[in-house]
Amino acid sequence: MSHTVPGIRQAQKLKTRQALLDAALELLEHQSLSSLGLREVTRAVGVTPTAFYRHFDDTAALGVALVEETLGSLRGMIGAILADTGDSEERLDRSVTLIARHVTAQPAHFRFIAREQHGGVGEVRGAIAAQLDGFAEEVALALGQESGSAGWDQEDLLMLGGLYVDHMVLTTSALLDAGPEGEQGVIRVARRRLRLVTLGRAHWLDGTS
């Protein structure tokens, strides 16, 4: 029994933390994080403000957790695709499909990211930037291991990784704006743009010594 009770408590703690995140996300459909009140969130969950502080220092910390929840899992899945061997263009096509699936499944998460990327809470802007920078570095590392990157220096690989991540962000925003009825059109354009980047990549070193 002594081993069971701590396990139950931990499970309840995690459940309350997730409930706070979910409630905040729902409230953020109608307002920015900078205007979100701590008591709004705790009232929605049915816990006291004291209970909130067991999980987060403030609403900014809650926002950072939402960033990690949204972008952390996406980074992991796209990273797994990029790590696969095979045709790079086919892998990039798969990444577009994965992004579309994620946006469809979690639109509120990605609306939060789109709004707060340039929002009024510095900690959250920083967390989003850090996730995207880390993502660009991972993409650059994966691309650097391909034969098509022979002769590329690290600065150019990071620039290319950043292009792909910027494309992902733009595609996410386009998917949110288009809605389900416009999804296939966004995916088609996203894939064409990736092919254009791929063609440019193939000729990037032409004429250099």
C-alpha positions as CSV (number, residue, x, y, z in Angstrom):
1,M,0.0,0.0,0.0
2,S,2.9,2.4,0.8
3,H,4.0,2.1,-2.8
4,T,0.5,2.5,-4.3
5,V,-0.5,5.8,-2.6
6,P,2.5,7.9,-4.0
7,G,1.7,6.5,-7.4
8,I,-2.0,7.6,-7.1
9,R,-0.9,11.0,-5.9
10,Q,1.5,11.5,-8.8
11,A,-1.2,10.4,-11.3
12,Q,-3.6,12.9,-9.8
13,K,-1.0,15.7,-9.9
14,L,-0.3,15.0,-13.6
15,K,-4.1,14.9,-14.2
16,T,-4.5,18.3,-12.6
17,R,-1.6,19.8,-14.5
18,Q,-3.0,18.6,-17.8
19,A,-6.5,20.0,-16.8
20,L,-4.9,23.4,-16.2
21,L,-3.2,23.3,-19.6
22,D,-6.4,22.2,-21.4
23,A,-8.5,24.8,-19.7
24,A,-6.0,27.6,-20.5
25,L,-5.9,26.5,-24.1
26,E,-9.7,26.7,-24.3
27,L,-9.7,30.2,-22.8
28,L,-6.9,31.3,-25.1
29,E,-9.2,30.7,-28.1
30,H,-10.8,34.0,-27.2
31,Q,-7.9,36.1,-25.8
32,S,-4.1,36.4,-25.7
33,L,-1.9,34.9,-23.0
34,S,-1.0,38.4,-21.7
35,S,-4.7,39.0,-20.8
36,L,-5.3,35.5,-19.3
37,G,-6.0,35.6,-15.5
38,L,-4.7,32.9,-13.2
39,R,-8.1,32.8,-11.5
40,E,-9.9,32.2,-14.8
41,V,-7.9,29.1,-15.4
42,T,-8.3,27.7,-11.8
43,R,-12.0,28.5,-11.9
44,A,-12.4,26.5,-15.1
45,V,-10.7,23.5,-13.6
46,G,-12.3,23.8,-10.2
47,V,-9.1,24.1,-8.2
48,T,-7.7,26.9,-5.9
49,P,-5.0,29.3,-7.0
50,T,-2.7,27.6,-4.5
51,A,-3.2,24.4,-6.5
52,F,-2.1,26.2,-9.7
53,Y,1.2,27.2,-8.0
54,R,2.0,23.6,-7.4
55,H,2.4,23.2,-11.1
56,F,3.3,26.6,-12.6
57,D,5.0,29.7,-11.3
58,D,2.6,32.0,-13.3
59,T,0.6,32.0,-16.5
60,A,3.8,32.7,-18.5
61,A,5.2,29.3,-17.2
62,L,2.0,27.7,-18.2
63,G,2.3,29.2,-21.7
64,V,5.9,27.8,-22.0
65,A,4.5,24.4,-21.1
66,L,1.9,24.7,-23.9
67,V,4.7,25.6,-26.3
68,E,6.6,22.5,-25.3
69,E,3.5,20.4,-25.5
70,T,2.7,21.6,-29.1
71,L,6.1,21.9,-30.7
72,G,8.0,19.3,-28.8
73,S,6.0,16.3,-30.0
74,L,6.0,17.7,-33.6
75,R,9.7,18.1,-33.6
76,G,10.2,14.5,-32.4
77,M,7.9,13.1,-35.1
78,I,9.4,15.1,-38.0
79,G,12.9,14.4,-36.7
80,A,12.1,10.7,-37.0
81,I,11.0,11.2,-40.6
82,L,14.2,13.1,-41.4
83,A,16.3,10.4,-39.8
84,D,14.9,7.8,-42.3
85,T,17.1,6.8,-45.2
86,G,15.8,7.2,-48.7
87,D,14.7,10.0,-51.0
88,S,14.8,13.4,-49.3
89,E,12.0,14.8,-51.3
90,E,9.7,11.9,-50.3
91,R,10.6,12.5,-46.7
92,L,9.8,16.2,-46.9
93,D,6.4,15.3,-48.5
94,R,5.7,13.1,-45.6
95,S,6.6,15.9,-43.2
96,V,4.0,18.1,-44.9
97,T,1.3,15.4,-44.4
98,L,2.3,15.0,-40.8
99,I,2.0,18.8,-40.2
100,A,-1.4,18.9,-41.8
101,R,-2.5,15.9,-39.6
102,H,-1.3,17.6,-36.5
103,V,-2.9,20.9,-37.3
104,T,-6.2,19.2,-38.0
105,A,-6.0,17.2,-34.7
106,Q,-4.9,20.2,-32.5
107,P,-6.0,23.4,-34.1
108,A,-6.2,25.3,-30.8
109,H,-2.6,24.4,-30.0
110,F,-1.3,25.8,-33.3
111,R,-3.5,28.9,-33.1
112,F,-1.9,29.6,-29.8
113,I,1.6,29.2,-31.3
114,A,0.7,31.4,-34.3
115,R,-0.6,34.2,-32.0
116,E,2.0,34.1,-29.3
117,Q,5.0,33.8,-31.5
118,H,4.9,37.6,-31.7
119,G,2.7,38.1,-28.6
120,G,3.3,40.1,-25.5
121,V,4.7,37.5,-23.2
122,G,8.5,37.4,-23.6
123,E,9.1,34.0,-22.0
124,V,6.7,32.4,-24.4
125,R,8.1,34.2,-27.4
126,G,11.5,33.0,-26.3
127,A,10.3,29.4,-25.8
128,I,8.8,29.4,-29.3
129,A,12.0,30.8,-30.8
130,A,14.1,28.3,-29.0
131,Q,12.0,25.4,-30.2
132,L,12.1,26.6,-33.8
133,D,15.9,27.3,-33.6
134,G,16.5,23.8,-32.2
135,F,14.3,22.4,-34.9
136,A,16.3,24.2,-37.6
137,E,19.5,22.8,-36.1
138,E,18.1,19.2,-36.2
139,V,17.0,19.6,-39.8
140,A,20.4,21.0,-40.7
141,L,22.1,18.0,-39.1
142,A,19.9,15.5,-40.9
143,L,20.5,17.3,-44.3
144,G,24.2,17.5,-43.6
145,Q,24.4,13.7,-43.6
146,E,23.0,13.4,-47.1
147,S,25.2,13.0,-50.2
148,G,23.5,16.1,-51.7
149,S,25.1,18.2,-49.0
150,A,28.7,17.4,-49.9
151,G,30.7,20.6,-49.8
152,W,28.2,22.6,-47.8
153,D,29.5,24.5,-44.8
154,Q,27.6,24.6,-41.5
155,E,26.4,28.1,-42.0
156,D,24.7,27.2,-45.2
157,L,23.2,24.0,-43.8
158,L,21.7,26.1,-40.9
159,M,20.3,28.5,-43.4
160,L,18.7,25.6,-45.3
161,G,17.3,24.1,-42.1
162,G,15.9,27.5,-41.2
163,L,14.2,27.7,-44.6
164,Y,12.5,24.4,-44.1
165,V,11.3,25.4,-40.6
166,D,10.1,28.7,-41.8
167,H,8.2,26.8,-44.5
168,M,6.7,24.6,-41.8
169,V,5.5,27.7,-39.8
170,L,4.0,29.3,-42.9
171,T,2.2,26.0,-43.9
172,T,0.8,25.7,-40.4
173,S,-0.6,29.3,-40.6
174,A,-2.0,28.6,-44.1
175,L,-3.7,25.4,-42.9
176,L,-5.3,27.2,-39.9
177,D,-6.6,30.0,-42.3
178,A,-7.8,27.5,-45.0
179,G,-9.7,25.1,-42.7
180,P,-10.6,21.5,-43.6
181,E,-12.1,22.5,-47.0
182,G,-8.9,24.2,-48.1
183,E,-6.4,21.7,-46.6
184,Q,-5.5,19.8,-49.8
185,G,-4.8,23.1,-51.7
186,V,-2.4,24.2,-48.9
187,I,-0.7,20.8,-49.0
188,R,-0.3,21.0,-52.7
189,V,1.3,24.4,-52.6
190,A,3.5,23.4,-49.7
191,R,4.9,20.5,-51.5
192,R,5.6,22.5,-54.7
193,R,7.4,25.1,-52.6
194,L,9.5,22.3,-51.0
195,R,10.4,21.0,-54.5
196,L,11.5,24.5,-55.5
197,V,13.8,24.7,-52.5
198,T,15.1,21.2,-53.3
199,L,16.0,22.3,-56.9
200,G,17.7,25.4,-55.6
201,R,19.6,23.3,-53.1
202,A,20.9,21.0,-55.9
203,H,22.5,24.0,-57.6
204,W,23.6,26.0,-54.6
205,L,27.3,25.3,-55.1
206,D,27.3,25.7,-58.9
207,G,30.0,28.1,-59.9
208,T,31.7,28.1,-56.4
209,S,35.3,27.0,-56.0
